Amino acid sequence: MATIEHTRTAGGTPPFVFVHGFGCARSDWDAQVAHLSPRHETIAVDLGGHGATPGTMEHARIETHGRDVAALLDQMKLPPAILVGHSMGCRVVMEAALAAPWAVSGLILVDGSRLGASGSKVHEATAAQIKSVGYEAFVRPLFVAMFSPGYDRAKSEPVVARALARPPDIAGALFPDIGRWDAEKMDRALDHIHVPLMLIQSTYQDEKRQRRSLQAGQTSPYLDMVKTRAPRAQIHVVPDVGHFPQLEAPQAVNALLDRFAAGVKG
């Protein structure tokens, strides 16, 4: 198994391992790496088919990405690490924790969601839609809606362009696989989390699947589901921003990472 590309900084424990979302790359975490690296070792990865890491059709499965991250943790011989996943990366870090529980001291899920309830086959309809309209036509509006109206378009447009530049054969199959994993494995993954868990949430999708910013104190069906399955989870809302709070509100996210690390044994 080839090692996924990554950036590593020296520092103390516990280490942080950052996993980006669908169509994204390790640079999404630059502000968090810069903030944490004076005190913590950090590793930010490019998943297969993203950033500088080549991909194969095996990277159209969430499980492959989880195994890649788990293999990197094993190869690096890190102390138990805090895994931080964004969006699709929430699934990847949970999958990695299932594969290598001894390597994980905590999990942080940044603006996760659930695209398919247990037993759902909605991912099949998503795959059919992507095949019908084409990868670019499907992904462009999806990513444009991920940013709040006030966010600098000079910063958001390269993120959209980066997603559109992903290999369409791999990425077009990977996106519906998120819903497949949610339907088949999310419940089990949450039930098997036995380390501290934090959710940093900034958006939700309404009944029309339109993305909306959360407000302070607001909840969502996804957050309620996580509370039920993982009642000890810490849940924090970063209000009035889009799907990338680490980009739109880095100081708020950095403060929550510090808070979480203080409660995890290094």
C-alpha positions as CSV (number, residue, x, y, z in Angstrom):
1,M,0.0,0.0,0.0
2,A,1.5,3.3,-1.1
3,T,1.8,6.0,1.6
4,I,-0.6,8.9,1.1
5,E,1.1,12.3,0.7
6,H,1.2,14.4,3.9
7,T,2.8,17.3,5.7
8,R,4.3,16.6,9.2
9,T,5.4,19.2,11.8
10,A,7.4,18.4,14.9
11,G,5.8,19.1,18.3
12,G,4.4,17.6,21.5
13,T,1.6,15.2,22.3
14,P,-1.1,14.4,21.6
15,P,-0.5,14.6,17.9
16,F,-3.2,15.9,15.6
17,V,-3.9,14.2,12.2
18,F,-6.1,16.3,9.8
19,V,-8.2,14.7,7.1
20,H,-9.9,16.8,4.5
21,G,-13.3,16.4,2.9
22,F,-14.5,15.3,-0.6
23,G,-12.7,17.1,-3.4
24,C,-10.5,18.9,-1.0
25,A,-6.8,18.8,0.2
26,R,-4.6,19.1,3.2
27,S,-4.1,22.9,2.7
28,D,-7.6,23.4,4.1
29,W,-6.0,22.9,7.5
30,D,-3.1,25.4,7.1
31,A,-4.5,27.7,9.8
32,Q,-4.9,24.9,12.3
33,V,-1.5,23.4,11.6
34,A,0.1,26.8,12.1
35,H,-1.7,27.4,15.3
36,L,-1.1,23.9,16.8
37,S,2.4,23.1,15.6
38,P,4.3,25.0,18.3
39,R,2.8,22.7,20.9
40,H,1.6,19.5,19.0
41,E,3.0,17.3,16.3
42,T,0.7,17.7,13.3
43,I,0.1,15.6,10.2
44,A,-2.2,16.8,7.4
45,V,-2.9,14.3,4.6
46,D,-4.0,14.3,1.0
47,L,-6.3,11.3,0.5
48,G,-6.0,9.1,-2.5
49,G,-7.2,11.0,-5.6
50,H,-6.9,14.3,-3.9
51,G,-4.1,16.9,-3.7
52,A,-0.8,15.3,-4.4
53,T,-1.8,11.7,-3.8
54,P,-2.6,9.6,-6.9
55,G,-5.9,7.7,-6.8
56,T,-7.3,4.5,-8.2
57,M,-10.8,3.2,-8.4
58,E,-10.3,1.7,-4.9
59,H,-10.4,5.3,-3.7
60,A,-14.0,5.5,-4.6
61,R,-14.6,3.7,-1.3
62,I,-14.6,5.3,2.2
63,E,-13.0,2.1,3.6
64,T,-10.0,2.5,1.4
65,H,-9.3,6.0,2.7
66,G,-9.8,4.8,6.3
67,R,-7.3,2.0,5.7
68,D,-4.8,4.5,4.2
69,V,-5.0,6.8,7.2
70,A,-4.7,3.9,9.6
71,A,-1.7,2.6,7.7
72,L,0.0,6.0,7.9
73,L,-0.6,6.1,11.7
74,D,1.0,2.6,12.0
75,Q,3.9,3.5,9.8
76,M,4.7,6.7,11.7
77,K,4.6,4.9,15.1
78,L,2.8,7.9,16.6
79,P,1.5,8.1,20.1
80,P,-2.3,7.9,20.2
81,A,-3.4,10.8,18.0
82,I,-6.4,13.1,17.8
83,L,-8.0,12.5,14.4
84,V,-9.8,15.6,12.9
85,G,-12.0,15.0,9.9
86,H,-14.0,17.5,7.8
87,S,-17.2,16.5,6.0
88,M,-16.4,13.3,4.2
89,G,-13.3,13.2,6.3
90,C,-15.5,12.6,9.3
91,R,-16.3,9.2,7.9
92,V,-12.7,8.6,7.1
93,V,-11.4,9.2,10.6
94,M,-14.2,7.1,12.1
95,E,-13.2,4.3,9.7
96,A,-9.5,4.7,10.6
97,A,-10.5,4.5,14.3
98,L,-12.3,1.2,13.6
99,A,-9.3,-0.2,11.9
100,A,-6.7,1.0,14.4
101,P,-8.3,1.9,17.7
102,W,-5.0,1.7,19.6
103,A,-3.7,4.6,17.5
104,V,-6.5,7.1,18.4
105,S,-6.8,9.2,21.5
106,G,-9.7,11.4,20.4
107,L,-11.9,12.2,17.4
108,I,-13.1,15.6,16.1
109,L,-15.8,15.7,13.4
110,V,-16.0,19.1,11.6
111,D,-19.4,19.8,10.0
112,G,-20.3,16.2,9.4
113,S,-23.7,15.0,8.2
114,R,-25.6,11.9,7.3
115,L,-26.5,11.3,3.7
116,G,-28.2,8.0,4.2
117,A,-30.1,6.5,7.2
118,S,-29.5,2.9,8.1
119,G,-30.6,0.7,5.3
120,S,-31.1,3.6,2.9
121,K,-30.4,3.2,-0.8
122,V,-30.4,6.9,-1.6
123,H,-26.8,6.6,-2.7
124,E,-27.9,4.7,-5.7
125,A,-30.1,7.6,-6.8
126,T,-27.1,10.0,-6.2
127,A,-24.9,7.9,-8.4
128,A,-27.6,7.9,-11.1
129,Q,-27.9,11.6,-10.9
130,I,-24.2,12.2,-11.3
131,K,-24.1,9.8,-14.3
132,S,-27.1,11.7,-15.8
133,V,-25.9,15.3,-15.4
134,G,-22.1,14.8,-15.3
135,Y,-19.6,15.3,-12.6
136,E,-19.0,19.0,-13.0
137,A,-22.6,19.9,-13.3
138,F,-23.3,18.0,-10.1
139,V,-20.4,19.2,-8.0
140,R,-20.3,22.9,-8.9
141,P,-23.5,24.0,-7.2
142,L,-22.8,21.7,-4.3
143,F,-19.6,23.4,-3.6
144,V,-20.8,27.0,-4.3
145,A,-23.4,26.5,-1.6
146,M,-20.8,25.4,0.9
147,F,-19.7,29.0,1.6
148,S,-21.6,31.8,3.4
149,P,-22.6,34.7,1.3
150,G,-20.2,37.1,3.0
151,Y,-17.1,34.9,2.5
152,D,-14.4,36.2,0.1
153,R,-15.1,34.7,-3.4
154,A,-11.4,35.1,-4.1
155,K,-10.9,32.4,-1.4
156,S,-13.9,30.2,-2.2
157,E,-13.6,30.0,-5.9
158,P,-10.2,28.1,-5.9
159,V,-11.8,25.6,-3.5
160,V,-14.7,25.0,-6.0
161,A,-12.2,24.8,-8.9
162,R,-10.1,22.3,-7.0
163,A,-13.1,20.0,-6.5
164,L,-14.0,20.2,-10.2
165,A,-10.5,19.2,-11.1
166,R,-10.7,15.9,-9.3
167,P,-10.6,12.8,-11.5
168,P,-14.3,12.4,-12.5
169,D,-14.2,8.6,-12.6
170,I,-13.0,8.3,-9.1
171,A,-14.7,11.4,-7.5
172,G,-18.0,10.7,-9.3
173,A,-18.1,7.3,-7.7
174,L,-16.8,8.4,-4.3
175,F,-19.4,11.0,-3.6
176,P,-22.4,8.6,-3.6
177,D,-20.2,6.2,-1.6
178,I,-20.4,8.6,1.3
179,G,-24.1,7.9,1.5
180,R,-23.5,4.2,1.2
181,W,-21.1,4.3,4.1
182,D,-23.5,6.4,6.2
183,A,-26.3,3.9,5.6
184,E,-24.2,0.8,6.2
185,K,-21.6,1.8,8.8
186,M,-22.2,5.1,10.6
187,D,-24.3,3.6,13.4
188,R,-21.6,1.0,14.1
189,A,-18.8,3.5,13.9
190,L,-20.5,5.8,16.4
191,D,-21.3,2.9,18.7
192,H,-17.6,1.9,18.8
193,I,-16.2,5.3,19.6
194,H,-14.7,4.8,23.1
195,V,-12.4,7.9,23.1
196,P,-13.4,11.5,23.6
197,L,-15.5,12.9,20.7
198,M,-16.1,16.5,19.7
199,L,-18.4,17.8,16.9
200,I,-17.7,21.2,15.5
201,Q,-20.8,22.0,13.5
202,S,-21.5,25.0,11.3
203,T,-24.3,24.0,8.9
204,Y,-27.2,21.7,8.3
205,Q,-29.3,20.7,5.3
206,D,-33.0,21.5,5.4
207,E,-35.9,19.4,4.2
208,K,-35.1,20.5,0.6
209,R,-31.4,19.5,1.2
210,Q,-30.4,23.2,1.0
211,R,-27.4,24.0,3.2
212,R,-28.0,26.5,6.0
213,S,-25.8,28.1,8.6
214,L,-26.5,27.1,12.2
215,Q,-27.1,29.6,14.9
216,A,-25.8,29.4,18.5
217,G,-27.8,26.9,20.4
218,Q,-29.4,25.4,17.3
219,T,-29.5,21.7,16.7
220,S,-30.2,19.5,13.6
221,P,-31.3,15.9,13.0
222,Y,-27.7,14.8,12.5
223,L,-26.6,16.3,15.8
224,D,-29.6,14.8,17.5
225,M,-28.7,11.4,16.1
226,V,-25.1,11.7,17.3
227,K,-26.3,12.7,20.8
228,T,-28.4,9.5,20.9
229,R,-25.6,7.2,19.8
230,A,-22.7,9.0,21.5
231,P,-24.2,10.8,24.5
232,R,-20.9,11.9,25.9
233,A,-19.9,13.8,22.7
234,Q,-19.1,17.4,23.0
235,I,-21.0,19.5,20.5
236,H,-20.1,23.1,19.6
237,V,-21.7,25.3,17.0
238,V,-19.7,27.8,15.0
239,P,-22.5,30.2,13.9
240,D,-23.1,32.2,10.8
241,V,-20.5,30.5,8.6
242,G,-20.5,27.9,5.8
243,H,-19.4,24.3,5.5
244,F,-15.7,25.1,6.0
245,P,-15.5,26.7,9.5
246,Q,-11.8,26.0,9.5
247,L,-11.5,28.4,6.6
248,E,-14.2,30.9,7.5
249,A,-13.7,31.0,11.3
250,P,-10.2,29.6,12.0
251,Q,-9.8,31.3,15.3
252,A,-13.0,29.8,16.7
253,V,-12.0,26.3,15.4
254,N,-8.5,26.7,16.8
255,A,-9.8,27.6,20.2
256,L,-12.0,24.4,20.2
257,L,-9.1,22.3,19.2
258,D,-7.0,23.7,22.1
259,R,-9.9,23.0,24.5
260,F,-10.3,19.4,23.3
261,A,-6.6,18.7,23.4
262,A,-6.4,19.9,27.0
263,G,-8.8,17.1,28.0
264,V,-7.0,14.3,26.1
265,K,-4.0,12.6,27.7
266,G,-0.9,13.2,25.7
